[in-house]
Amino acid sequence: MTNPPYRRSTTVRRAAGLLTTLALGTAVLAGCSSEGASTDCGLDACTVTFDRGVDARASILGVDATLVGVDGDVVTIEVAGEQLSLTVGEQATEVGGLYATVQSADQEQVVVRIGRNPG
């Protein structure tokens, strides 16, 4: 027994949608690179863990992000050529066309969320 034409068409569209989503996700993740940092990226945001004491940088969401310095709970980063100082836990702030927030900073690493929206 064969499926009616409308069921085949729905199945094909779902499969095509899934493949497109996987390809897009792979392309976004493949676009991330780092040195002295690790990245965990989704479709519209990345969490970057910068190592302290090294020249830490990451290429994410089509821009470069660099850890410039840390003074207590104030972290200075550069995103897409724009420098910004943020306090740990502060609301997301626009920088380089993206939004950044510092989630944590300790003696070994700094964790920053950079995304296309403030959430």
C-alpha angles and dihedrals in degrees: 000000000000130000117255113257094255091057093050090050092051091049092049092049092050092049091048091049092050092049091048092050092049092048092049092048091049091049092051093048093044088055092064121093134159147185118203089359142074126221135208108190136185128180097286107012142040133201109215121196108200119199112227122230095035137079093271119190140148136194108220138158089001096305138087120246122193133184104231101177150318128229110179106302094343114098124192116207135171118219122181090345095308119114121214137173116217133182118230109265094012118141116271114281127203115250129161092353092305136084123248134190131173110232097183144345128194137155093284107035149006122220117207130178114212119183148151091253133037093246 
